[in-house]
Amino acid sequence: MAIQRLDANKLYHAAELKKLPCKSTKELDPIDEIVGQERAQKAVEFAMSIKEKGYNIYAIGQNGLGKRTMILRYLSRHPHDSDALFDWCYVANFADTRTPQVLKLPCGMGEKLKKDVEKLISKLVKAIPMAFDNELYFGRADKLKNDLARKQQVELQKLSEEAKEKGISLTITSQGDYQFVALNGEDLHTDETFAELSEEEQERFGLTIDELEVSLRGMARELTDWEETFTDNIQKLNEEVTLGVISHLIKKLKKEYNGYTEIKKYLSALQKDICENVDIFLEEGNEQGEIATASLDKKFPRRYKVNLIVKQSCSDFPIIVEENPNYHSLFGSIETATYKGTVFTDFSLIRAGSLHRANGGVLLMDAIKVLEQPYVWDGLKRALRARQLSFTSLEKELTLSGTVSLDPQPIPLDVKIILFGDYRTYQLLQHYDPEFGELFKVTADFEDEMPRTAESELHYARFISSIVHDNNMLHCDRKAIARIIEHSSRLSGDQNKLSLHSAHIANLLRESNYVARNAKSNLIRLGHVDQALEYQQMRVNRLQDSVMEGFVNGTTLIRTEGSAIGQVNALSVLTTSDHMFGAPNRITATTSYGDGEVIDIERSVDLGGSIHSKGVMILSAYLSSVFGKTAKVPLTTTITFEQSYGGVDGDSASMAEFCAVVSAFSGQPNRQDIAITGSMNQFGESQPIGGVNEKLKASLTFAPSRDATQSRA
């Protein structure tokens, strides 16, 4: 088959920008979406429109495609119902302090409730002590005390007189206990005088004292009942005084929150608890009361705080990007505090996580980061299945500690999760986690490239304009826009395609902007873009220069003139982590008497990859079909890449290898000024090649004096 010429005008597809209506990006409207991702955008729109369980999104694509940017721009325009957004508060559950109560409030109401309760408690901190520090209260309290003392005194007087009639005195010991002592006339018997009494008298005193002690014990029980009644009366008095201070304030608050049943119930419980625990405000409580007061604001009791963990804006749709999705940052935590050597926790130390802040909206995370963190993936699935958020102490689950902790009421969860990841991670989750498909039912598959048309070039120019406007760069003139679009097409490896790796284009624009500013230019021009591209290549092409130097100084042998038997120049692409470049390779083939086998030296020494080995097997099959239809080929052929000391993979060398083998069979020489690349099938047909840009550049490098139309690829 005749070799076709490649015309010079087909080597490069210039961007003419016929539909561009302006001279620079200054007059070009930025685009508010990522071009070429209609498929992914439709998937996101579909998932966001369905409220049922499990319609979360896994966004697939390589890094740099603008996945996050596209989704964030769409979500910023996504219509939302402010009535579906809520503030979330934790307050004390006065009936069971281990299970704090959650309040679900309309957006904006949480902050109002928090401030109103703070104002209420601040007033009570001052008003309650004043209510107890006045003559009216003291008089009522003293009356209760005096009544108790008088009743106690009357009973004691009766018992004392009864004992005295029987020759016994009721006395009080130094420890404050009551005891009966026999009288010796008007004085008390001493041990000596009592011993002088007859046994009958001693026994009579003993029996009398026993009887009196029975009466004393009965009286003691009655006194205890009176003291308990007194305590209850004091408590009622305190509650009455406290209620007089607080009732009108609570009533006023209830009127403000008339339509909110949960808040009214909480305010009623708050009023009752303050009346029962007024000592907290009087600073007369025990150690627990002191702990209840411990906070950064020592004048504000923690017990009556409103812990607003999530405050939503009615005008903004909740969109949270979690960069570090560890367990506590995602699911929240319950902190601890230390006060006078005591470690404690309560509802005011509950802290929200990203899932709480995204509740009612969207949470975006990187899939690999989620999977890297211990227990996060299982916790996320558990929350999505149950559609609620529970504060579970990770330390409690991982240790055998019996530490008492809180068990707050769970919060209902209504959130869309968007995970960003690559194909490999997606396949692993699909294969190893049966719940993944149930919880992430929508896949947003991002394209790597888009068709190159006049319309798409205009969209791409608007995309360039959006980057310039968003980053306050110098504006690009028409030729700079065209050069960037041409570079995008080169990145795709197809003249009729444009690369959608927006990160590459954004980086090129930043570097072009840097070059232009250093040159004191008012616009980014064609030369600035070219210089930025040169700088990019210079930073990453050290290996390329090293490889090319080997050809220049003769270390790596190659012929570009004349002809040779069993030898051909091939073109390959070498790849580093951030650079690709083309380079020639000399492929040689030798034959000897044998049984028709084609020996691939690269494979024999484990330097050949599986795809390269497949290419060699295909050319062996074609050789057999051409030369061995009637009889076995009596030759053994050995092929190799000369001076190749690293791995070889890909089937692009199979056509060149075939030419080297046929030359060795026939003894006919191959031209050394032609570089051959491309794979072949079992029928000997050449197939499309990869890395065409890099291979073309490499072929031109080694034929500088020849016309471009004579270069072969």
Legacy VTK file of the C-alpha trace (Angstrom):
# vtk DataFile Version 3.0
C-alpha trace
ASCII
DATASET POLYDATA
POINTS 713 float
0.000 0.000 0.000
1.368 3.415 -0.960
2.503 5.767 1.768
0.216 8.777 1.986
1.663 12.206 2.393
0.671 14.295 5.375
0.164 17.853 4.183
1.555 20.610 6.361
-1.838 22.334 6.644
-3.208 19.213 8.308
-0.601 19.117 11.025
-2.142 21.966 13.009
-5.769 23.043 13.392
-5.743 26.771 14.008
-8.589 28.311 15.976
-10.191 30.978 13.782
-12.873 31.942 16.325
-15.326 33.060 13.635
-18.155 33.379 16.161
-16.198 35.312 18.776
-17.930 38.729 18.954
-15.159 40.643 20.730
-11.457 41.415 20.764
-10.684 40.267 24.318
-12.208 38.560 27.336
-13.018 41.987 28.762
-16.117 42.170 26.544
-16.831 38.425 26.700
-19.472 37.281 29.190
-18.147 34.607 31.572
-19.906 31.263 31.526
-21.488 30.083 34.781
-21.083 26.389 34.042
-18.406 23.971 32.843
-18.598 23.362 29.111
-18.930 19.875 27.695
-20.353 18.193 30.813
-24.035 18.024 29.888
-24.241 14.333 30.792
-22.883 14.892 34.301
-24.986 18.011 34.810
-28.188 16.155 33.885
-27.289 13.442 36.400
-26.811 16.027 39.160
-30.090 17.742 38.281
-31.890 14.394 38.364
-30.500 13.432 41.780
-31.239 16.836 43.296
-34.852 16.688 42.137
-35.559 13.367 43.918
-36.068 13.477 47.672
-36.309 9.738 48.248
-33.669 7.820 50.181
-30.508 6.684 48.402
-30.327 9.226 45.564
-26.879 10.457 46.452
-24.256 11.186 43.801
-20.890 9.690 42.942
-19.059 12.056 40.561
-16.602 10.075 38.419
-13.689 11.568 36.550
-10.020 12.409 36.625
-8.709 15.254 38.723
-8.766 18.615 36.988
-12.016 18.168 35.062
-13.790 20.817 37.094
-16.162 18.392 38.791
-16.404 20.367 41.986
-16.589 23.724 40.200
-19.421 22.598 37.938
-21.447 21.108 40.764
-20.918 24.106 43.052
-22.012 26.483 40.285
-25.118 24.423 39.648
-25.942 24.162 43.352
-25.539 27.917 43.790
-28.426 28.315 41.320
-30.449 25.407 42.694
-33.879 26.567 43.911
-34.619 25.701 47.507
-37.499 25.962 49.934
-36.516 27.989 52.983
-39.352 26.331 54.907
-37.445 23.047 54.614
-34.370 24.500 56.381
-34.123 24.352 60.148
-31.988 25.535 63.029
-30.999 22.783 65.452
-30.551 23.390 69.166
-29.737 21.186 72.124
-31.205 22.112 75.514
-31.169 20.417 78.892
-33.588 17.568 79.417
-34.476 18.350 83.040
-36.132 14.961 83.492
-33.012 13.053 82.319
-29.797 15.021 82.008
-28.054 12.168 80.095
-30.381 12.594 77.115
-30.307 16.256 76.063
-33.360 17.402 74.160
-33.137 18.547 70.522
-35.217 21.457 69.229
-36.057 21.662 65.533
-36.733 25.320 64.720
-37.354 27.277 61.497
-34.229 28.908 60.137
-33.385 32.065 62.046
-35.472 31.052 65.064
-32.611 29.300 66.860
-30.544 32.453 67.240
-33.585 34.356 68.518
-34.409 31.687 71.111
-30.802 31.558 72.271
-30.660 35.317 72.792
-34.069 35.438 74.471
-33.128 32.712 76.956
-29.800 34.421 77.638
-31.614 37.680 78.363
-34.069 35.838 80.614
-31.353 34.098 82.640
-29.283 37.286 82.844
-32.269 39.035 84.388
-32.895 36.170 86.794
-29.255 36.082 87.895
-29.808 39.593 89.257
-33.514 39.499 90.148
-33.696 36.221 92.104
-31.023 37.095 94.710
-32.711 40.465 95.182
-36.071 38.760 95.762
-34.524 36.667 98.541
-32.575 39.538 100.070
-35.432 41.590 101.567
-37.310 41.873 104.839
-40.500 40.314 103.511
-38.749 37.060 102.653
-36.684 37.082 105.826
-39.824 37.666 107.901
-41.683 34.752 106.312
-38.684 32.465 106.614
-38.063 33.502 110.240
-41.703 32.851 111.098
-41.363 29.279 109.802
-38.145 28.840 111.745
-39.649 30.308 114.932
-42.739 28.116 114.644
-40.550 25.064 114.390
-38.332 26.180 117.289
-41.341 26.929 119.465
-42.943 23.547 118.852
-39.619 21.836 119.528
-39.165 23.835 122.722
-42.676 22.993 124.013
-42.188 19.279 123.530
-38.752 19.325 125.112
-40.115 21.323 128.063
-42.878 18.775 128.638
-40.452 15.897 128.614
-38.014 17.768 130.861
-40.714 18.504 133.460
-41.930 14.902 133.389
-38.390 13.694 134.008
-37.795 16.185 136.807
-40.889 14.939 138.610
-39.291 11.522 138.598
-35.940 12.794 139.856
-34.339 12.813 136.403
-32.778 15.739 134.531
-32.783 16.103 130.698
-29.386 17.488 129.690
-27.443 18.164 126.482
-23.969 16.723 125.981
-21.028 18.580 124.474
-21.733 16.710 121.225
-25.277 18.104 121.184
-27.055 14.882 122.124
-29.842 14.651 124.720
-29.355 12.385 127.755
-31.088 11.655 131.079
-29.155 11.938 134.399
-30.445 11.054 137.913
-30.824 14.005 140.314
-29.268 14.167 143.764
-31.580 16.721 145.226
-31.150 19.747 142.942
-27.809 18.585 141.628
-26.892 15.854 139.205
-25.606 12.577 140.539
-21.933 11.957 139.946
-20.563 8.511 139.393
-19.413 8.412 143.020
-22.702 9.600 144.564
-24.726 7.320 142.310
-22.574 4.356 143.387
-23.409 5.101 147.045
-27.107 4.543 146.332
-28.717 1.245 147.151
-29.251 -1.254 144.418
-33.022 -0.729 144.590
-32.622 3.007 144.007
-30.149 2.487 141.195
-32.511 0.018 139.541
-35.460 2.416 139.945
-33.504 5.237 138.282
-32.505 2.870 135.486
-36.062 1.802 134.732
-37.280 5.388 134.852
-34.555 6.544 132.452
-35.434 3.692 130.034
-39.047 4.799 129.992
-38.051 8.412 129.420
-35.703 7.456 126.565
-38.588 5.688 124.835
-40.567 8.920 125.095
-37.516 10.871 123.842
-37.186 8.663 120.772
-40.863 9.138 120.000
-40.458 12.873 120.365
-37.347 12.799 118.113
-39.359 11.167 115.347
-42.000 13.837 115.708
-39.340 16.559 115.617
-37.893 15.049 112.432
-41.317 15.165 110.808
-41.649 18.804 111.831
-38.196 19.570 110.353
-39.137 17.876 107.080
-42.343 19.868 107.013
-40.317 22.993 107.697
-37.952 22.144 104.829
-40.919 21.597 102.507
-42.425 24.872 103.619
-39.141 26.683 102.998
-38.955 25.030 99.568
-42.503 26.119 98.795
-41.664 29.597 99.994
-38.566 29.682 97.768
-40.559 28.378 94.794
-43.278 30.920 95.469
-40.761 33.748 95.602
-38.943 32.466 92.520
-42.195 31.972 90.658
-43.146 35.526 91.476
-39.958 36.699 89.781
-39.974 34.381 86.771
-43.611 33.725 85.922
-44.371 36.995 84.133
-41.088 36.756 82.171
-41.824 33.198 81.031
-45.399 34.139 80.203
-44.146 36.952 77.998
-41.739 34.595 76.191
-44.444 32.007 75.644
-46.575 34.655 74.046
-43.757 35.476 71.603
-43.398 31.796 70.685
-47.113 31.090 70.669
-46.980 29.008 67.483
-44.105 26.779 68.596
-45.243 23.966 70.865
-41.740 22.570 71.464
-40.430 25.930 72.667
-43.402 26.481 74.980
-42.911 23.035 76.524
-39.237 23.783 77.055
-39.995 27.153 78.684
-42.458 25.461 81.066
-39.852 22.867 81.998
-37.270 25.658 82.368
-39.522 27.547 84.787
-40.177 24.460 86.877
-36.469 23.544 87.064
-35.405 27.057 88.064
-37.975 27.029 90.874
-36.694 23.659 92.088
-33.011 24.590 91.785
-33.038 28.236 92.833
-29.899 27.641 94.902
-27.900 27.830 91.654
-28.840 31.511 91.409
-28.314 32.150 95.124
-24.771 30.693 95.007
-25.654 28.544 97.944
-25.638 25.233 96.129
-23.363 22.283 96.604
-20.504 21.213 94.397
-22.892 20.103 91.642
-24.383 23.555 91.674
-20.939 25.052 91.234
-20.228 22.733 88.324
-23.546 23.736 86.785
-22.347 27.336 86.870
-18.917 26.565 85.363
-18.401 28.137 81.952
-16.472 30.865 80.234
-19.224 33.138 81.514
-19.242 32.388 85.242
-22.420 34.440 85.711
-24.471 32.283 83.371
-25.527 28.788 84.512
-24.713 26.158 81.879
-27.880 24.270 82.768
-30.026 26.915 81.120
-28.013 27.603 77.976
-29.423 27.031 74.499
-26.736 25.248 72.473
-27.377 26.375 68.894
-25.300 23.816 66.976
-26.650 24.646 63.483
-27.771 28.087 62.341
-29.141 28.126 58.794
-29.725 31.127 56.568
-33.157 31.265 54.969
-31.683 32.872 51.841
-28.799 30.432 51.262
-28.949 26.785 50.300
-26.635 24.795 52.640
-23.620 23.681 50.569
-20.767 22.283 52.657
-17.415 21.125 51.264
-15.628 18.899 53.792
-11.904 18.814 53.038
-10.957 16.618 55.995
-13.783 14.117 56.586
-12.614 12.473 59.802
-15.119 11.026 62.262
-15.496 14.047 64.522
-15.452 16.694 61.778
-18.203 14.808 59.960
-20.450 13.542 62.754
-19.696 16.101 65.470
-18.441 15.447 68.983
-19.213 15.869 72.667
-16.405 17.769 74.370
-15.472 17.714 78.044
-14.548 20.484 80.478
-12.626 20.597 83.756
-13.775 22.577 86.768
-11.928 22.454 90.104
-10.363 19.131 89.170
-13.651 17.560 88.059
-14.026 16.463 84.421
-17.594 16.729 83.211
-19.686 17.194 80.091
-23.173 18.379 79.305
-25.375 19.355 76.381
-23.681 22.764 76.038
-20.489 20.973 74.972
-22.121 19.229 71.998
-20.424 20.336 68.761
-21.899 19.965 65.280
-20.195 18.211 62.356
-20.363 18.804 58.610
-23.403 16.561 58.266
-25.289 18.725 60.766
-24.375 21.930 58.940
-25.310 20.409 55.568
-28.651 19.097 56.851
-31.324 20.186 54.389
-28.678 20.787 51.715
-25.637 19.130 50.154
-22.341 17.792 51.504
-19.420 17.373 49.078
-16.429 15.154 49.887
-13.570 13.323 48.225
-14.288 9.591 48.148
-10.694 8.510 48.806
-10.402 10.787 51.841
-13.636 9.346 53.229
-12.370 5.786 52.788
-8.955 6.588 54.281
-10.371 7.730 57.637
-11.218 4.948 60.137
-14.925 4.277 60.785
-16.083 7.218 58.627
-17.485 5.148 55.740
-19.473 2.865 58.053
-20.745 5.849 60.026
-21.797 7.635 56.839
-23.713 4.609 55.579
-25.371 4.184 58.977
-26.528 7.803 58.986
-27.852 7.605 55.413
-29.700 4.359 56.093
-31.316 5.610 59.301
-31.744 9.151 57.956
-30.766 10.523 61.347
-27.647 11.737 63.134
-26.722 10.322 66.524
-23.854 11.614 68.634
-21.930 8.424 69.299
-18.653 8.694 71.145
-16.009 7.044 68.975
-13.788 6.574 72.023
-16.591 4.733 73.817
-16.978 2.330 70.888
-13.258 1.638 70.633
-12.426 1.225 74.325
-13.742 -0.760 77.235
-14.105 2.350 79.370
-17.262 2.552 81.419
-17.213 6.358 81.532
-20.690 7.833 81.757
-21.400 10.004 78.739
-24.333 11.758 77.125
-26.839 10.172 74.788
-28.426 13.160 73.015
-31.633 12.767 71.076
-30.873 12.035 67.396
-31.404 14.670 64.705
-33.405 13.760 61.565
-31.139 13.823 58.499
-32.148 15.151 55.080
-29.010 15.659 53.024
-27.569 14.891 49.607
-24.053 13.449 49.636
-21.813 14.053 46.613
-18.592 12.020 46.508
-15.812 12.854 44.053
-13.647 9.973 42.927
-11.993 8.127 40.062
-13.147 5.052 38.165
-10.961 2.689 40.176
-12.452 3.728 43.511
-15.953 3.530 42.031
-15.349 -0.012 40.778
-13.929 -1.122 44.133
-16.957 0.221 46.010
-19.352 -1.383 43.534
-17.598 -4.723 43.852
-16.888 -4.939 47.584
-19.703 -2.935 49.206
-23.234 -4.120 48.358
-24.721 -1.089 50.131
-22.905 1.384 47.894
-25.312 0.981 44.972
-28.303 1.421 47.276
-27.047 4.618 48.868
-25.406 6.192 45.786
-27.869 5.495 43.011
-26.784 8.320 40.709
-23.470 8.417 38.846
-22.297 11.710 37.343
-19.772 10.663 34.695
-17.533 13.557 33.644
-16.125 13.673 30.109
-12.419 14.121 29.363
-12.998 15.941 26.076
-15.670 17.498 23.867
-16.178 17.917 20.103
-14.406 20.928 18.641
-16.793 23.098 16.671
-17.217 26.812 16.140
-19.910 26.838 18.836
-17.836 24.858 21.328
-14.844 27.142 20.716
-17.066 30.098 21.630
-18.171 28.309 24.829
-14.526 27.560 25.578
-13.634 31.218 25.091
-16.350 32.144 27.613
-14.905 29.542 29.982
-11.505 31.235 29.624
-13.204 34.557 30.340
-14.764 33.151 33.530
-11.340 32.072 34.823
-9.905 35.502 34.037
-12.768 37.319 35.765
-12.852 35.018 38.810
-9.123 35.410 39.456
-8.749 39.124 38.583
-6.231 38.371 35.842
-5.258 40.505 32.889
-7.669 39.987 30.026
-6.696 37.826 27.030
-6.702 39.230 23.523
-8.189 37.302 20.603
-4.932 35.588 19.575
-4.212 34.503 23.152
-7.694 32.966 23.394
-7.089 31.113 20.122
-3.697 29.842 21.286
-5.178 28.498 24.531
-7.957 26.723 22.609
-5.359 25.207 20.262
-3.368 24.014 23.266
-6.520 22.437 24.690
-7.009 20.548 21.428
-3.390 19.396 21.586
-3.941 18.092 25.122
-6.832 15.961 23.845
-4.613 14.480 21.110
-7.292 15.100 18.461
-7.718 18.106 16.182
-11.491 17.719 16.378
-11.643 17.590 20.176
-11.083 19.971 23.073
-9.713 18.867 26.413
-11.998 19.358 29.393
-9.151 19.292 31.926
-9.987 22.766 33.150
-7.235 22.728 35.780
-4.577 22.634 33.029
-6.142 25.622 31.285
-6.491 27.535 34.564
-2.821 26.911 35.363
-1.790 28.057 31.875
-3.794 31.257 32.305
-2.233 31.955 35.709
1.275 31.508 34.309
0.472 33.565 31.212
-0.868 36.292 33.488
2.388 36.180 35.458
4.456 36.538 32.271
2.275 39.396 31.005
2.466 41.341 34.270
6.246 40.958 34.368
6.345 42.337 30.842
4.232 45.343 31.986
1.555 44.409 29.466
-2.072 45.461 29.788
-3.314 42.244 28.145
-2.332 38.601 27.923
-1.126 38.188 24.356
-0.083 35.301 22.139
3.593 35.645 23.028
2.857 35.494 26.732
0.932 32.229 26.313
3.742 30.732 24.210
6.314 31.788 26.786
4.240 30.257 29.577
4.039 26.993 27.635
7.812 27.044 27.146
8.310 27.584 30.863
5.969 24.682 31.620
7.933 22.372 29.334
11.293 23.545 30.619
10.315 22.681 34.198
9.399 19.085 33.387
11.508 18.010 30.386
14.783 17.139 32.084
14.400 13.459 31.131
13.571 14.414 27.540
16.739 16.488 27.253
18.737 13.620 28.717
17.303 11.139 26.198
17.893 13.468 23.262
21.422 14.188 24.416
22.184 10.498 24.042
21.332 10.662 20.328
23.366 13.850 19.827
26.568 12.639 21.474
26.330 9.170 19.954
25.694 7.264 23.165
22.399 6.035 21.732
22.905 4.690 18.208
20.500 5.648 15.430
20.674 6.031 11.634
18.538 8.556 9.775
20.115 8.125 6.327
20.567 5.246 3.911
19.033 1.811 4.390
19.643 -1.361 6.415
18.432 -4.961 6.474
16.434 -6.109 9.533
16.469 -2.676 11.076
13.841 0.087 11.326
13.308 3.288 13.274
10.167 3.356 15.392
8.558 6.156 17.369
7.525 5.723 20.984
6.177 7.927 23.760
7.953 8.162 27.104
5.932 9.290 30.106
6.880 10.737 33.464
4.472 11.774 36.184
3.883 15.184 34.565
5.317 15.055 31.023
5.041 13.053 27.804
7.470 13.210 24.893
8.252 11.251 21.772
11.564 9.575 20.998
12.885 7.282 18.230
13.777 3.664 18.928
15.825 1.329 16.776
14.156 -2.039 16.331
16.195 -4.902 14.884
15.317 -8.398 13.760
17.553 -11.371 12.997
16.688 -14.784 11.569
18.140 -18.235 11.859
17.108 -21.756 10.933
14.272 -22.902 13.150
10.587 -23.750 13.397
8.967 -20.383 12.593
8.909 -18.958 16.120
9.120 -15.190 16.706
11.120 -14.526 19.880
10.472 -11.233 21.650
13.588 -10.500 23.694
11.761 -7.827 25.721
9.229 -10.397 26.912
11.869 -13.030 27.566
13.691 -10.753 30.007
10.461 -9.417 31.583
10.851 -5.939 30.111
7.831 -6.219 27.826
4.336 -5.419 29.025
1.265 -7.491 28.288
-0.019 -5.182 25.526
3.385 -5.204 23.785
3.444 -8.989 23.964
-0.026 -9.076 22.451
1.199 -6.941 19.529
4.093 -9.341 18.911
1.687 -12.291 18.926
-0.568 -10.520 16.415
2.297 -9.868 13.990
3.426 -13.485 14.449
-0.071 -14.619 13.473
-0.027 -12.393 10.394
3.448 -13.617 9.425
2.249 -17.195 9.671
-0.830 -16.422 7.553
1.352 -14.837 4.841
4.393 -17.123 4.769
3.199 -20.336 6.346
-0.078 -21.172 4.610
1.331 -24.228 2.801
4.388 -25.108 4.840
6.020 -24.296 8.120
8.319 -21.257 8.070
11.826 -22.724 8.589
13.135 -19.645 10.340
13.298 -18.441 13.921
13.126 -14.669 14.241
14.367 -12.624 17.183
13.290 -9.008 17.604
14.291 -6.392 20.152
14.400 -2.704 21.003
18.087 -1.808 20.822
19.561 0.037 23.791
16.308 -0.108 25.722
16.926 -0.729 29.411
13.503 -0.030 30.841
10.048 -1.498 30.422
8.330 -1.499 27.031
4.562 -1.601 26.666
1.901 -0.791 24.123
1.339 -2.245 20.655
2.354 0.841 18.636
5.629 -0.839 17.654
4.029 -3.882 16.042
3.988 -2.332 12.533
7.651 -1.328 12.802
8.533 -4.773 14.195
6.746 -6.404 11.272
8.773 -4.312 8.777
12.014 -5.312 10.515
11.054 -9.017 10.441
10.056 -8.947 6.744
13.320 -7.170 5.907
15.253 -9.871 7.768
13.282 -12.609 5.944
13.729 -11.120 2.483
17.093 -9.472 2.756
15.551 -6.263 1.409
16.755 -3.134 3.263
14.471 -0.600 5.025
14.907 3.142 4.529
16.367 4.668 7.679
14.978 8.158 7.027
11.442 6.944 7.727
10.121 6.482 11.247
7.289 3.988 11.616
4.690 3.763 14.336
1.254 2.236 14.805
-0.217 -1.147 15.546
-1.534 -3.731 13.104
-4.224 -6.381 13.223
-4.109 -10.028 12.176
-4.973 -9.089 8.593
-2.007 -6.738 8.269
-4.070 -3.575 8.423
-2.602 -0.543 10.152
-4.613 0.951 13.001
-4.902 4.453 14.545
-1.930 5.514 16.609
-1.701 7.188 20.009
0.542 10.005 21.157
0.550 11.486 17.665
1.650 14.961 18.791
4.663 13.680 20.663
5.641 11.271 17.869
5.334 13.919 15.167
7.511 16.281 17.153
10.112 13.578 17.670
10.192 12.724 13.927
10.631 16.397 13.002
13.435 16.751 15.529
15.465 14.075 13.756
14.739 15.341 10.248
15.261 19.097 10.501
16.326 19.570 6.894
13.363 17.739 5.354
10.066 19.305 4.438
7.280 18.639 6.910
5.236 16.949 4.208
7.901 14.246 3.909
7.848 13.308 7.578
6.054 10.088 8.227
3.988 9.128 11.282
LINES 1 714
713 0 1 2 3 4 5 6 7 8 9 10 11 12 13 14 15 16 17 18 19 20 21 22 23 24 25 26 27 28 29 30 31 32 33 34 35 36 37 38 39 40 41 42 43 44 45 46 47 48 49 50 51 52 53 54 55 56 57 58 59 60 61 62 63 64 65 66 67 68 69 70 71 72 73 74 75 76 77 78 79 80 81 82 83 84 85 86 87 88 89 90 91 92 93 94 95 96 97 98 99 100 101 102 103 104 105 106 107 108 109 110 111 112 113 114 115 116 117 118 119 120 121 122 123 124 125 126 127 128 129 130 131 132 133 134 135 136 137 138 139 140 141 142 143 144 145 146 147 148 149 150 151 152 153 154 155 156 157 158 159 160 161 162 163 164 165 166 167 168 169 170 171 172 173 174 175 176 177 178 179 180 181 182 183 184 185 186 187 188 189 190 191 192 193 194 195 196 197 198 199 200 201 202 203 204 205 206 207 208 209 210 211 212 213 214 215 216 217 218 219 220 221 222 223 224 225 226 227 228 229 230 231 232 233 234 235 236 237 238 239 240 241 242 243 244 245 246 247 248 249 250 251 252 253 254 255 256 257 258 259 260 261 262 263 264 265 266 267 268 269 270 271 272 273 274 275 276 277 278 279 280 281 282 283 284 285 286 287 288 289 290 291 292 293 294 295 296 297 298 299 300 301 302 303 304 305 306 307 308 309 310 311 312 313 314 315 316 317 318 319 320 321 322 323 324 325 326 327 328 329 330 331 332 333 334 335 336 337 338 339 340 341 342 343 344 345 346 347 348 349 350 351 352 353 354 355 356 357 358 359 360 361 362 363 364 365 366 367 368 369 370 371 372 373 374 375 376 377 378 379 380 381 382 383 384 385 386 387 388 389 390 391 392 393 394 395 396 397 398 399 400 401 402 403 404 405 406 407 408 409 410 411 412 413 414 415 416 417 418 419 420 421 422 423 424 425 426 427 428 429 430 431 432 433 434 435 436 437 438 439 440 441 442 443 444 445 446 447 448 449 450 451 452 453 454 455 456 457 458 459 460 461 462 463 464 465 466 467 468 469 470 471 472 473 474 475 476 477 478 479 480 481 482 483 484 485 486 487 488 489 490 491 492 493 494 495 496 497 498 499 500 501 502 503 504 505 506 507 508 509 510 511 512 513 514 515 516 517 518 519 520 521 522 523 524 525 526 527 528 529 530 531 532 533 534 535 536 537 538 539 540 541 542 543 544 545 546 547 548 549 550 551 552 553 554 555 556 557 558 559 560 561 562 563 564 565 566 567 568 569 570 571 572 573 574 575 576 577 578 579 580 581 582 583 584 585 586 587 588 589 590 591 592 593 594 595 596 597 598 599 600 601 602 603 604 605 606 607 608 609 610 611 612 613 614 615 616 617 618 619 620 621 622 623 624 625 626 627 628 629 630 631 632 633 634 635 636 637 638 639 640 641 642 643 644 645 646 647 648 649 650 651 652 653 654 655 656 657 658 659 660 661 662 663 664 665 666 667 668 669 670 671 672 673 674 675 676 677 678 679 680 681 682 683 684 685 686 687 688 689 690 691 692 693 694 695 696 697 698 699 700 701 702 703 704 705 706 707 708 709 710 711 712
